[in-house]
Amino acid sequence: MKQMSIPKRLTTALVNSLTAGVVPRVGLEHIAVGRKPEVASMLQDLENIAEGGAAFRIISGRYGSGKSFLLQMLRNYAMDREFVVCDADLSPERRLVGTKGQGLATYRELIGHLSTRTRPDGGALEPMLQRWIAGLQQELMQAGGLRPGDPQLLESVELRIYEVAGEMQSLVHGFDFAKVLSAYWTGYKLGEEERKASALRWLRGEIPTKTEARKELGVGVIIDDDNWYDYMKLWAEFAVRIGYKGLLLFIDEGVNLYKITNSVSRQSNYEKLLTMFNDTMQGKAEHLGIYLGGTPQFVEDSRRGLFSYDALRTRLMDGRYSSGAYRTYTSPILRLDMLSHEEIMVLLQRLRGIHAMHFGYEPQLRDEQLIAFMQAAVNRLGADELLTTREVVRDFMDVLHMLHQHQELTFEALMGERELAQAAGGGRKGAAGGSRTASAGDSWLNSADEAGSAGRLSSVGGLGIEGGSSSSGGSSSEGGSSSEGGLSSEGQLSSTGGQNHEAGRLARSGGAERSGEDRADRVRDDLDDLLAEFEL
């Protein structure tokens, strides 16, 4: 693979963040793989927003599936194309609505992270205003042949500012917003820093009372929990009028709304979300995109999730014809699945190159070893349902760090020869039928055995049904066998209570996945008899 050239600043951010299991803010383009349909759909959203439309998306996926990564990648892409972006993570202190200022706290977080291409790390509020004023001055000087400091120039700039402000007065809260912009210009023109600071405080939502706002700026309204979303729509309109293409809101950790214990407060937050959805989908909002990240439980739980609110459920649920093997990527919910094996392989190759570049050595791992690592990861018990991209990346970064810091250590020794053998051919051995040996199960459960789990009931995928009845390394089962050979036990069965209880849980989960309902019931009965025999 061709050697990449990445600045040290980016490789440092990538290595540190990926090792810690968090999403880097920079350099994402160097490790982005897959997600082509999702990315294409979101890029289409950006085109629509630039033309005056709006978008609302919920990115749904389990922890570590890539929600935050996808949001961050779109954020960086949008900034490079002259969009204004702002992002915030919801928390118990930051919600959409709250009785203790949680909604206003979210607004402050969004405005604090207001970013543009020239200010990608947030804090772009005042630079945006200054760029706007400087742009007006430059334009008028070129058009009228005026010089800096010319009184006519100041008058012309003031007229243009009031013109833009006047166009926004027809919007909700537009009059007060325009008045504060004019106050900022007055402070800018006269050199009154206090007036400028007061205007910025109001725009950030930091003025606590209407009395103070009226005294300092002459406006009788402040930004609060009830109206902060209206001001986000004003910011979107203002961003377009000063030369940007639109405003994008990235709100992550939506599961914190699901965790609200008070049902009334939770429903209030869902109602605010419904308002945002309706505004963007019905065309009431312009040049605005809202992207919310959350887990499937947050979205689909009928008791506390978004689907518990019927108005949202009927709007967000899949259509009748898009819920099968094929799915549409134009619906409000984008569901993220695990990356394919080919995409994981490409990701591992890129991580290998970035790690070697950062620490200044030639990559030592061969592609065959990357394949062995990938197979060991995807062949673990429950990997089909539980394995995430974050887990794969963290484990691989751990392998790279270990091999780099301990030169005498080999990849085979680190991974374990038996685990590699199981990753390469354990599935074929399991398909041969007949009785199994304990080593076949122990090979890929080696890490769990080291942690102290002395016994396991498993086959390659959990509970084997096609083999004979056996108990390797422990007491044999007298509790019966199924019609196809009974209960196969790969690994050792010990009498330690907690360990065997865990073994039984793993066996039950594996058996249910490998057989039909009737066969699974018989296996559970066999297992119950087995556990009862050893008084577990």
C-alpha positions in Angstrom: 0.0 0.0 0.0 1.3 3.4 -0.9 2.8 5.3 2.1 0.7 8.1 3.3 2.1 11.5 4.3 0.3 12.9 7.3 1.5 15.8 9.5 2.7 14.8 13.0 -0.1 16.9 14.5 -2.7 14.8 12.9 -1.1 11.4 13.6 -0.8 12.4 17.2 -4.5 13.2 17.4 -5.4 10.0 15.6 -3.2 7.7 17.6 -4.2 9.2 21.0 -7.9 9.3 20.3 -8.2 5.9 18.7 -6.2 4.3 21.6 -8.6 5.8 24.0 -11.7 4.8 22.0 -12.9 8.3 21.2 -13.4 10.1 17.9 -10.7 12.4 16.8 -11.7 15.9 15.7 -9.1 16.1 12.9 -7.7 13.7 10.4 -10.8 11.6 10.0 -10.4 11.5 6.2 -7.3 9.3 6.7 -9.2 6.5 8.5 -12.7 6.8 7.0 -13.9 3.6 5.3 -17.3 2.3 4.2 -20.6 4.0 4.9 -20.9 5.0 1.3 -24.7 5.0 1.1 -25.1 6.9 4.4 -22.5 9.5 3.4 -24.0 10.0 0.0 -27.4 10.6 1.5 -26.0 13.2 3.9 -24.1 15.0 1.2 -27.3 15.2 -0.7 -28.8 16.9 2.4 -26.0 19.5 2.3 -26.9 20.3 -1.3 -30.5 20.8 -0.4 -29.7 23.0 2.6 -27.4 25.2 0.4 -30.4 25.7 -1.9 -32.7 26.8 0.9 -34.0 23.5 2.2 -33.6 21.8 5.5 -32.8 18.3 6.9 -33.4 16.2 10.0 -31.6 13.0 10.6 -31.2 10.6 13.5 -28.1 8.5 13.3 -28.9 5.2 15.1 -26.3 2.7 16.2 -25.0 0.9 19.2 -22.2 2.3 21.3 -19.0 2.1 19.3 -20.7 1.6 15.9 -19.5 4.9 14.4 -22.3 7.4 15.1 -20.0 10.1 16.5 -17.4 9.4 13.8 -19.9 9.9 11.0 -21.2 13.1 12.6 -17.7 14.4 13.0 -16.8 13.5 9.4 -19.8 15.3 8.1 -19.0 18.3 10.3 -15.5 18.7 8.9 -16.8 18.2 5.3 -19.4 20.9 5.8 -17.0 23.4 7.2 -14.7 23.0 4.2 -17.7 23.9 2.0 -18.6 27.2 3.7 -21.2 25.9 6.1 -21.5 27.1 9.7 -21.6 24.2 12.1 -22.1 23.8 15.8 -22.1 20.6 17.9 -23.0 19.6 21.4 -23.3 16.4 23.5 -26.5 16.0 25.5 -26.1 15.2 29.2 -28.2 15.5 32.4 -27.3 19.2 32.4 -27.9 19.7 28.7 -31.3 18.8 27.2 -33.7 20.2 24.7 -36.0 21.5 27.4 -35.7 21.6 31.2 -36.9 23.4 34.2 -33.4 24.3 35.4 -32.1 25.9 32.2 -31.0 22.6 30.6 -32.3 23.8 27.2 -30.4 27.1 27.4 -27.3 25.2 28.4 -27.6 23.2 25.2 -27.9 26.5 23.2 -24.8 27.9 25.0 -22.9 24.8 24.2 -23.9 25.0 20.5 -23.0 28.6 20.2 -19.7 28.0 22.1 -18.8 25.4 19.5 -19.9 27.6 16.5 -17.3 26.8 13.9 -16.4 27.9 10.4 -13.6 26.9 8.0 -11.3 29.6 9.4 -12.3 28.8 13.0 -12.8 25.0 13.1 -12.4 24.6 16.8 -15.3 26.8 17.9 -15.6 30.4 19.1 -16.5 31.7 15.7 -19.3 34.0 16.8 -17.4 37.3 17.0 -15.1 36.4 14.0 -18.3 35.8 12.0 -19.6 39.3 12.8 -16.2 41.0 12.2 -15.8 39.2 8.9 -19.3 40.3 7.9 -18.5 44.0 8.7 -15.1 43.9 7.1 -16.6 42.3 4.0 -19.1 45.1 3.8 -16.4 47.7 4.1 -14.3 46.1 1.5 -17.2 45.8 -0.9 -18.3 49.4 -0.5 -14.7 50.8 -0.8 -14.3 49.0 -4.1 -17.7 50.1 -5.4 -17.6 53.7 -4.3 -13.9 54.5 -4.3 -14.0 55.2 -0.6 -11.1 55.1 1.9 -10.9 53.5 5.4 -12.2 56.0 8.0 -14.2 58.0 5.5 -17.5 59.1 7.2 -19.4 58.2 4.1 -18.1 54.6 4.3 -19.3 54.3 7.9 -22.7 55.5 6.9 -22.9 53.1 3.9 -21.9 50.2 6.1 -24.5 51.1 8.7 -27.2 51.2 6.0 -26.2 47.8 4.7 -26.3 46.3 8.3 -29.7 47.8 9.0 -30.9 46.5 5.6 -29.9 42.9 6.5 -31.3 43.3 10.0 -34.5 44.7 8.6 -34.9 41.6 6.4 -34.8 39.4 9.5 -37.4 41.3 11.4 -40.3 39.4 9.9 -39.0 36.2 11.5 -39.9 35.0 15.0 -37.8 37.1 17.4 -36.1 38.7 14.3 -36.7 42.2 15.5 -34.8 41.7 18.8 -32.1 39.8 17.0 -31.6 42.6 14.4 -31.6 45.2 17.2 -28.7 43.4 19.0 -26.8 43.1 15.7 -27.2 46.9 15.3 -26.0 47.4 18.9 -22.8 45.4 18.1 -22.2 47.6 15.0 -22.6 50.7 17.1 -20.0 49.5 19.6 -17.7 48.4 16.8 -18.0 51.8 15.1 -17.6 53.9 18.2 -15.0 51.7 19.9 -17.3 51.0 22.8 -16.1 47.6 24.0 -18.8 47.3 26.7 -21.6 47.6 24.2 -20.0 45.0 22.0 -19.5 42.7 24.9 -23.1 43.1 26.0 -24.3 42.3 22.4 -22.1 39.2 22.3 -23.4 38.1 25.8 -27.0 38.4 24.6 -26.2 36.4 21.4 -24.6 33.7 23.5 -27.6 33.5 25.8 -25.6 34.7 28.8 -27.7 37.7 29.9 -29.9 36.2 32.7 -32.7 38.7 33.0 -34.9 40.8 30.8 -34.2 43.8 33.0 -30.5 43.6 32.3 -31.0 43.2 28.6 -33.3 46.2 28.5 -30.8 48.3 30.4 -27.7 47.4 28.4 -29.2 46.9 24.9 -32.7 48.2 24.9 -34.3 44.9 24.1 -37.0 43.3 26.3 -36.3 39.6 25.4 -33.6 37.2 26.3 -32.7 33.8 25.0 -34.1 31.1 27.3 -35.2 27.5 27.5 -38.4 28.1 25.6 -37.2 30.1 22.6 -33.6 29.0 22.0 -34.5 26.8 19.0 -36.1 29.9 17.3 -32.8 31.7 17.6 -31.0 28.8 16.0 -33.3 29.3 13.0 -32.4 33.0 13.0 -28.7 32.1 13.1 -29.2 29.9 10.0 -30.9 32.8 8.2 -28.2 35.2 9.3 -25.4 32.8 8.2 -26.7 32.7 4.7 -27.1 36.5 4.5 -23.5 37.1 5.4 -22.1 34.6 2.8 -22.3 31.1 4.2 -24.4 28.3 2.8 -26.3 27.3 5.9 -26.1 26.1 9.5 -25.8 22.5 10.7 -26.5 21.4 14.2 -24.8 18.2 15.4 -26.3 16.9 18.6 -24.8 13.6 20.0 -25.6 11.4 22.9 -29.4 11.5 22.4 -29.6 8.5 24.8 -29.5 11.0 27.6 -33.1 12.0 26.7 -34.0 8.3 27.1 -32.4 8.3 30.5 -34.7 11.1 31.9 -36.6 9.4 34.7 -39.4 11.9 34.9 -41.9 11.0 32.2 -43.3 14.5 31.9 -39.9 16.0 31.4 -39.0 13.3 28.9 -42.1 13.9 26.9 -41.4 17.6 26.9 -38.0 16.9 25.3 -39.6 14.7 22.7 -42.2 17.4 21.9 -39.3 19.8 21.2 -37.7 17.2 19.0 -41.1 16.9 17.2 -41.1 20.6 16.6 -37.6 20.5 15.1 -38.7 17.6 12.9 -41.8 19.3 11.6 -40.0 22.6 10.9 -37.3 20.9 8.8 -39.5 18.4 7.1 -42.4 20.7 6.3 -40.2 23.6 4.9 -40.7 26.0 7.8 -37.0 26.2 8.5 -34.5 27.2 5.8 -30.8 26.6 5.4 -30.8 24.4 8.5 -29.7 20.8 9.1 -30.2 18.9 12.4 -28.3 15.7 13.0 -29.0 13.7 16.2 -27.0 10.7 17.3 -28.5 8.0 19.5 -28.7 4.3 20.3 -31.4 1.9 18.9 -32.8 1.7 22.4 -33.2 5.5 22.5 -35.0 5.4 19.2 -37.1 2.2 19.2 -37.9 1.5 22.9 -41.7 1.6 23.1 -41.7 2.4 26.8 -39.2 5.3 27.1 -37.7 5.9 23.7 -38.7 8.1 20.8 -41.2 5.4 19.7 -43.1 5.8 23.0 -44.2 9.2 21.7 -46.8 8.3 19.0 -46.4 11.5 17.0 -42.7 10.7 16.6 -43.1 7.0 16.1 -45.5 7.4 13.2 -43.1 9.8 11.5 -39.9 7.9 12.1 -40.8 4.3 11.6 -39.8 2.5 8.4 -42.2 2.2 5.6 -43.8 -1.1 4.7 -41.5 -1.7 1.7 -38.2 -0.6 3.1 -37.9 -2.8 6.2 -36.7 -6.0 4.5 -33.3 -6.9 3.1 -33.2 -3.6 1.2 -33.4 -0.3 2.9 -33.7 3.3 1.9 -31.2 6.0 3.0 -33.6 8.9 2.6 -35.7 8.2 5.7 -35.1 10.3 8.8 -33.3 7.4 10.6 -30.0 6.2 9.4 -29.2 2.8 11.0 -25.5 2.0 11.2 -24.4 -1.7 10.9 -21.1 -3.2 11.6 -18.5 -2.6 8.8 -18.0 -5.5 6.4 -14.9 -7.7 6.7 -13.4 -6.1 3.6 -13.9 -2.6 5.2 -12.4 -3.7 8.5 -9.3 -5.0 6.6 -8.8 -1.6 4.8 -9.2 0.1 8.2 -6.6 -2.1 9.8 -4.2 -1.4 6.9 -4.6 2.3 7.4 -4.1 2.1 11.1 -1.0 0.1 10.6 0.5 2.7 8.3 -0.5 5.7 10.6 1.0 4.0 13.7 4.3 3.3 11.9 4.4 6.8 10.5 3.8 8.3 13.9 6.5 6.3 15.7 8.9 6.3 12.8 9.4 2.6 11.9 8.6 0.4 9.0 5.4 -1.6 9.3 6.1 -5.1 10.4 2.7 -6.8 10.4 1.8 -8.6 7.1 -1.6 -8.6 5.5 -1.9 -12.3 6.5 -1.5 -11.3 10.1 -4.1 -8.6 9.8 -6.5 -11.2 8.4 -5.8 -13.5 11.3 -6.5 -10.6 13.8 -9.7 -9.8 12.0 -10.8 -13.4 12.0 -10.0 -13.8 15.7 -12.2 -10.7 16.4 -15.2 -11.7 14.3 -15.2 -15.4 15.4 -15.7 -14.5 19.1 -18.8 -15.6 20.8 -21.6 -13.1 20.1 -19.5 -11.1 17.6 -22.3 -11.1 15.1 -24.4 -9.0 17.5 -22.0 -7.4 19.9 -18.8 -6.6 18.0 -18.3 -2.9 17.2 -15.8 -0.9 15.2 -14.6 0.8 18.4 -13.7 -2.6 20.0 -11.8 -3.7 16.9 -9.9 -0.5 16.6 -8.9 -0.3 20.3 -7.8 -4.0 20.3 -5.7 -3.4 17.1 -4.1 -0.3 18.5 -3.3 -2.3 21.6 -1.6 -4.9 19.5 0.4 -2.3 17.6 1.6 -0.6 20.8 2.6 -3.9 22.4 4.6 -5.0 19.4 6.3 -1.6 19.1 7.2 -1.4 22.7 8.3 -5.0 23.2 10.6 -5.8 20.2 11.1 -9.4 21.4 7.4 -10.1 21.3 6.0 -11.7 18.1 2.5 -11.3 16.7 1.9 -15.1 17.1 3.0 -15.1 20.7 0.8 -12.1 21.5 -2.3 -13.5 19.9 -1.7 -17.1 20.9 -1.2 -19.9 18.4 -4.3 -21.8 19.4 -6.5 -18.6 19.0 -5.0 -18.0 15.5 -5.7 -21.7 14.6 -9.2 -21.4 15.7 -9.7 -18.1 13.8 -8.5 -19.7 10.6 -10.2 -23.1 10.8 -12.2 -23.5 13.9 -15.5 -23.3 12.0 -14.5 -26.2 9.7 -13.6 -28.3 12.7 -16.9 -27.6 14.3 -18.8 -28.7 11.2 -17.2 -32.2 11.2 -19.7 -33.4 13.9 -19.2 -36.1 16.5 -17.7 -35.5 19.9 -15.6 -32.3 20.4 -12.4 -31.9 22.4 -11.9 -29.3 25.1 -9.0 -27.6 23.2 -11.3 -26.5 20.3 -13.4 -24.4 22.6 -10.5 -23.3 24.8 -8.4 -22.0 21.9 -10.6 -18.9 21.2 -11.7 -18.5 24.8 -8.1 -18.4 26.0 -8.4 -14.8 27.2 -11.5 -15.5 29.2 -9.8 -18.6 30.8 -6.9 -16.4 31.9 -9.3 -14.0 33.6 -10.3 -16.9 35.9 -13.2 -18.6 34.2 -12.3 -22.2 34.7 -15.1 -23.8 32.6 -17.1 -23.1 29.6 -20.0 -24.8 27.8 -19.6 -23.9 24.2 -19.1 -24.9 20.6 -17.7 -22.6 17.9 -20.8 -20.5 18.1 -22.0 -21.4 21.6 -24.0 -24.6 22.2 -23.3 -27.5 19.8 -26.3 -29.7 18.8 -25.0 -31.9 16.0 -22.3 -33.7 18.0 -22.5 -36.5 20.7 -23.1 -36.0 24.4 -19.8 -35.3 26.2 -18.2 -33.4 29.0 -14.6 -32.6 28.4 -12.5 -32.2 31.5 -15.3 -32.4 33.9 -18.3 -34.4 35.1 -20.5 -35.9 32.4 -24.0 -34.9 31.7 -26.8 -37.3 32.6 -29.5 -34.9 32.0 -30.5 -36.2 28.6 -29.7 -35.5 25.0 -31.5 -34.1 22.0 -32.7 -36.1 19.1 -29.5 -35.2 17.2 -26.9 -36.2 19.7 -27.7 -34.1 22.8 -25.5 -31.6 24.6 -22.0 -31.0 23.4 -19.6 -29.4 25.9 -16.4 -27.8 24.6 -14.2 -26.7 27.4 -14.2 -27.7 31.0 -17.2 -27.8 33.3 -16.2 -27.0 36.9 -18.3 -26.9 40.0 -17.5 -23.2 40.7 -20.9 -21.6 41.0 -20.5 -18.2 39.3 -18.3 -19.5 36.5 -20.6 -22.4 35.6 -23.6 -20.1 35.8 -21.9 -17.8 33.2 -21.1 -20.9 31.1 -24.7 -21.9 31.1 -25.7 -18.4 30.0 -23.3 -18.5 27.1 -24.5 -22.0 26.1 -28.1 -20.9 26.1 -27.4 -17.8 24.0 -25.4 -19.8 21.5 -28.0 -22.7 21.2 -30.9 -20.4 20.5 -29.0 -18.9 17.6 -28.1 -22.2 16.0 -31.4 -24.0 16.1 -35.1 -23.5 15.8 -37.5 -22.8 18.6 -38.3 -26.4 19.4 -34.7 -27.5 19.4 -33.7 -24.6 21.6 -36.3 -25.5 24.1 -35.0 -29.0 24.4 -31.4 -27.8 24.8 -32.5 -25.5 27.6 -34.1 -28.4 29.3 -31.0 -30.4 29.0 -28.9 -27.6 30.3 -31.2 -27.0 33.3 -30.9 -30.7 34.2 -27.1 -30.5 33.9 -26.9 -27.4 36.1 -29.3 -28.9 38.6 -27.1 -32.0 38.9 -24.1 -29.9 40.0 -26.4 -27.7 42.2 -25.7 -24.6 40.2 
